[in-house]
Amino acid sequence: MRSVFVILVSIAMAPFAMAQLELAAPEEAGFSGARLSKVMEFVRRDIGSGKLAGAVTLISRYGKIVHFDTAGTYGLDDKRAMEKDTLFRIYSMTKPITTVAAMMLYEEGRFQLGEPVSKYLTEFSNQKILRDGKLVAPLAPMTIEQLMTHSAGLTYGWANDHPTELAYQEAKLDQSKDTDDFINRLASLPLRFEPGTRYHYSVATDVLGALVERLSGMTLEKFFSERIFNPLGMHDTFFNVPKDKMDRLASNHYWDTEKRAMAVIPDTYSRPVTGLTVFSGGGGLISTALDYMIFCEMVRQGGSYNGVRILGPKTVEYMTINHLTNTVRNNGADEYPGSHLYPGQSFGLGFGVITDPGLSGVISSKGEYSWGGLANTKFWIDPKEELIAVFMSQFMASPWSDETRFNMKVATYQALTELNSN
């Protein structure tokens, strides 16, 4: 085992990473330590029943880490015990980071939220929409803000029920050789919906990442590294995994519907983690629980961590409020779970936002913001209780994804002994 407690190594080797996130007894932050043990009780139960191979869980409050634990193994094919510094494919948990990057450029005056995407990505100037079987111009162009709220009219091409979805599949966007190639392929495809009329989960954040590249003159990999990760001390987050860290990457899994069991995804079907030249702002990052906690703590503190300001506090406040009208939000609500938008939740800029905890089906706070990744990674930030939770595992399209999220939330909130509302 590399270390009994990786966080102590972090303190010794990289003080900047822990200068604000401090270890504390749960009772110092309004938790019951005994009741907080329920977190690992749920995780070990899921491992025992074949719902997880391994996981890392991390909880902080008031900037104090009150829970950091592991269970299980690196994978069904790798029986090493899970470590606190294990690397995970975080997929769509990349999206909040990409949106933060874009908002950094927004603060610099590089664009306005209501401007057409085509002003900066001119490839979209002649984009069409399929209406009554004909390709015609949309009623309005998609805007940069709509990219951030998944209301730009784009899609992912996951379904087979519409010509536009099939066109996405035929375009093989995942085989683009670079960002320009990706944008050219995408811009040639019709929109799935009229921009601004419907929430629909899509490649919008990948387009946002391309916008960051175009405006900054840097690849997304370089922008993230120089403007976000290095300043914050997030040295275990990247698109391309360094060779000397490859042994820390957890195995990825999927649900084998024929065998009705979790199985390891073969390397030939896994997304590459080295040699990448297209940097997916919508789902390409690999990270650790602690690195992602640092990112979340920066956001929770209003855009600043350890004396490094990434965004202004008013910008963060604006990003983490609801930006969808009821009509736009509800037009996409019937797509759940494909929409990844839960009852009682709407969408801000890069984050899902709880607008009505009473409808969410699980203990929540109004104003809580969060997101997750395709391989069953999750986080949420509760500004009311000044609490952050990060959950890392590797199980693509887990049938128990919602159950895992619910269990993590219940185990966390039932352990609170003091509420900020009181």
N, C-alpha and C positions, 0 to 999 in steps of 0.2 A: 504494500500500500504506500503510495507516494507521500502521503501525509495523513496524520490523524485528523488534522483540522486545517484544511487548505486556507481558510481565511487568516489563520495565524501566519502562514507563509506569505500571504498577500501583504500583511502588515509589515513583515520584515523586509520584503523585497520591493514593495511598491507602496510606500506610505500614502501617496496621493490617492490610491484607490480606496482607502479606508478612512481617510481623514474626516469624513462626515458620517459615513455608515459605520456605526460602532456596535460591537457586541454588547448585549445587555440581557439580564435576567428578564424573563417574560413579565414578572411582577412590576418591574421598573417602567413598563410601558402599558400598564393596564390590562395585562393578560394573566390568566391562571396557567402556570407551567404544567400542572397536572392535566388540565383540560385540553391544553394545546397538543398533548401527546396523541389526541384523537386524529390529527393529521396523518401521522405515520400508521396509525391503526387502520385507517381507510386504505392507504396506499398498499400496505402489506396484504390486506385482505384481497385487493384487486390483483396483486401479483400471484397470490395463492390460487385465485380462480381463473388465471389465464387471461386477464384483462390488461395486464401490463407486464413488460419484461423487467423494467427498472424505472426509477424516477428520482429526480432531485426536487426538493421543495424548499422554498425560501420565503420568509415572512419578515417584514419590518414595520415598525410604527415609530413615528416621530424621528425617523432617521436612525433608529436602533434595530439591529437584527436580533430578533427574539426566537427565531427558529431557522435552522439550516441543517437539513438532514438528507440522507439517501436511503434507498432500499433497492433490492434486486440486483440485477447484473446489467452489463453493457448491452446484452442482447441474448436471444435464444441460442445464438451461435458463438457467443463470447461470454464465458462464465466468470470473468473478472467481476469483482464487486463494483457496483456503481460508485463513482467518485464525485466529490463536490465540484471538481473542475472538468467534468466530462463535457465534451462538445456535442451540441445538438443542432440539427437542421431546424431552424425556427420558422421557415416558410413565411406565412403572412404576418408574423410578428416583425418582419422587415418593414411593413407598410408604415407604422408610426414613425420609424426612423427616417424613412424617405420623406414623409410629410414634414417632419422637423427640418430636414435639410432644405426643402423647398421654402419653408417659412423663414429660414435664415436669409435666403435670397430676397424674399418678400420684404423683410425688414430693411434690406439694403436698397430697396427701391427698384429692384430689377423687373418687377411686374406688379399688376394689380389683380386681385382675385377674380374680378368680373370680366377680365379680358379674354378674348378667344384664344384657345390653345394654338390655333393656326397663325397667330401673330408671331409666335416664336418657333413653332414647329410647322413650317409652311407646307409640309407634305400633306397636312390635313385641310388645306384651303379648298379643295374640291371634293370633300368627303360627301358621300351620298347616304340615303336611307332607302330601304325597300318599302314602298308604299303601293298597295294594290297591284303588286307584281311588277312595278316599275321602279327603277333607280332614279330618285329625284333628290333635290337639295333639301336638307332638314329645314324646319321652320326657323331654327336659330342655331348658331354654331355652339359647340361645346366649349365651356369655359374652364379656366384653371381651377376655380373653386369646385366645380362639378367633378373634376378628376379626384379631388380630395374627399368628396362625399359619395362617390360611386353613383352619381346621377348624370353622368356624361353621355349615356346612351350606348356605351361599350358593353362587351360581354366577355366570357372566357372561352366559349365554344365547347362547354361541357355537355350540353344537351343535344338531342338529335331531332328536336321538334320544330325547327325553324330553319329556312334557307341560310340565314345569316350565321347561325350556329355551325351549320355544316361548312360554310365558307371559311370560318375560323379554323376548323379542323384541317381543311384542305390547304390552308396557307402555311401550315407547319411553322407557326411563329417561334416555337421552341428550337427550331433549327437555324434561326437567324445567326449570321456570322458576326455581327456587331450591332450596336444600337441603331445606327442609320438604317441597316438592313431591316431590323425589327420594325422601325417606324414606317419605312416604305411599304412593307408587307401589310401592316395594320391599316395604314391610311388608304390602301386600295380596297379595303373591305367595307361593306355597308354598315351603318350603325344598326344596333339592335332595337333601340328606342329613340324617340325624340329627346334630345338633350334637355335636362331639367324637369322631366315629367315623371320620372320613376327611379327609385332606388334599385340598383341592380349590380350585384357584386361582379367585378370585372378586372380587366388588365389596366384599369385606369391608373393605378399607382405605378405600374411599369412605365406608362406614358409620362407620369410625373417625374419619375427618375430620369427619363430621357430629357425632360425639360431642365432639370438640374444640371445635367451634363452640358446641354446646349448653352445655357446662360452662364455657367461657371467656367466653361472651357476645360473642365476636368472630367475624367471618368467618374462614375458614381463610386467606384472602389477608392479612388484617390480622394475624392471629396469627403466621403465618410471617414477615412483614415485620418486625414489632416485636419478636418474641421470639427469632427465629433469624437471619434474613438480615442485618438491620441490625447487630446486635451482632457478628456474625462478619465483616462486611464483604463479604457476598455481594450485591453491588449489580447483578448481571446475572442474577438468578433471580427469576421471577415467573410468575403465571398470565396476566396481561394484558401484552403486550409494549408498552412505551412507544413513542410515535410516532417519537421521535428515535433509536430503536434498531431499528426494523423492517428497515432495510437490512442488518442484521447476521444476519438469520434465514436459515438454510440452507433450500434447497428439500427437500421430502420426496419420497420415491420409493416405488414398489411393484414387485412382480414381475409383469409382463404375461405370463400363462400362454400366451396365444395367440401372441404374438410371441417368447416365450421370451427376454425381455430386460427390463432395468430401465427403468422409465418414470417420468416426473414425475407426481405426484398433482395433478390439477387443483384449483384453489382451491375450486371448488364442492363438492368431496368432502373437503376438509381440515377438521380441527377448527379452529374459530376461535381466534385468538390475541389478540384484542382484544374488548372489550365483554362479557366473561364475567361472569355473575352466579351461576353454580354452579361451585364450586371443587372439582375432583376430587382428593381425597386419594389416589386410586389411580393417577392418570396425567395430571394436568393441567399440570405445570410445564414451563417453558422455562428453560434454563440454559446455562452455558459449561463447558468442561472445567476451567478454573481455579476457578470458583465451586464446582463439585462436588468438586474436590480439597480445597478448604477445609473443606467439610462432612465429607468422609471423614477428614481430618486431625483434626478435632475429635473424631470418634468414636474414631479410633485412639488419641488421647491421653487417652481415658477421659472424654470429655464436655467438654473444655476446649480453647480455642484463643485464643492471644494475650491471656491473662488473663481471658477471658470464659468463665464456666462455664455450660454449657447443661444438662448432666446430671451426676450423680455417677458416679464410676468404677465403683462396685459395680453401679449400674443398667445401665451399658453392658455390663459383664461378663455380667450376667444376660440382657440382650437378645441377646447374640451366642453363646449356647450353644444346643444343640438342645433344643427344647421339645416334640417329637413322640415318642410311643412308636413302637416299630417297627411295631406294628399299624396305627396311624393313618397313619403315613408310608407304609407299603407298600400300604395300601388305595388310595392315590392314585397310586402309582408307575407303574401301568400306563397312566396318562393321558399320559405323556411322548410328544412334547414339549409338548403342551398344558398340562401341569402346570407347566412351567418348572422342574421339580425334577430335577436331574441324578443319575445314579448316584453313590453315595458322598456325596450331599448330603441334608441334612434341613433343618428350618426352625426359626429362633429367633423373636424378636419383631421382625418387619419385615425380616429378612435371611435369605437362604439360608446354611446353615452346612455346611462340609465336615466330615463325621464320619469318613470313611474314604477318604483320598487314593488308596489303592490301587485303588479301584473307580471313581474319577472319570474315568479315561480320558485324563488330561492332568496334567502336573506341578502339584502342589498341596501345601498344607500343612494338617495337621489343625487345625481351628479357624478356618480362613480363612472370611470371610463376604463376601457379595456380593449383587448383583442386576443386572438389566438392564432395558432398555426396548424397547417394541415396534418402534421404528424403528432397532434395531441400535445402541443405546448400552449401554455396559457399565462396571462397576467391580468391583474386588475389593480387600479389605483383608486383608493377611496379618499377623496379630499376631506370629507366630513370627519372621518375617524383617523385621518392622516396615516393611512395604512396601505401597504403594498404587499401583494402576494405574487410569486412566480412559481409556475409548475412546469417542469421539463420531463418529457418522455419522448419516445419515438414509435408511434403507431399510427400509420396513415389511415385516415377515414375510419377510425375506431367506432364500432357500434355503440360504445359506452362513453363517447366524448362528452356529451352533456352530463351524464352521470358523474364522470370524473370532475367536471367543473363544479357541479352542485355539491359533491362531497367535500371538495377543497374549501368551498365557501362556507359550508355548514361547520366544518371542523375549525375553521379560522374564527368565525364570528361567535360561535358558542363559547369560545375560550375567553372572550373579552369580559373583564370585570368592571371596567370603567368606560363610559361613553362620553364622547365630547359634547353630545347634545345635552348631557346632564351637568 
